[in-house]
Amino acid sequence: MSYEVIISKRAAKEIKSLPHQEIPKIFQKIKQLAEDPRPSGCKKLSGAQEDLYRIRSGDYRVIYSIEDVIKIVDIRQVGHRRDIYK
């Protein structure tokens, strides 16, 4: 009963621009979302027109949406915490 994880073009580009030591950590977190799209520590973001969630990986954040009906986790943004919410 796992979810399919889709990474948007924007998020893929942002992942490529991260420091090299952070990329495997981020991918591990993203892979875990397939089994548990709402892990402990995930937070629902307020103020967005749609339901967005975020998970932390050190100083970096992964912003994503969850489609429970069709079992999809859509990764929207990945970036440093100082830049991601702008």
HELIX and SHEET records of a PDB file:
HELIX    1   1 LYS A    9  LYS A   16  1                                   8    
HELIX    2   2 ILE A   23  LEU A   33  1                                  11    
SHEET    1   A 5 GLU A   4  ILE A   7  0                                        
SHEET    2   A 5 ILE A  72  HIS A  80  1                                        
SHEET    3   A 5 TYR A  60  GLU A  67 -1                                        
SHEET    4   A 5 LEU A  52  SER A  57 -1                                        
SHEET    5   A 5 LYS A  43  LEU A  45 -1                                        
END                                                                             
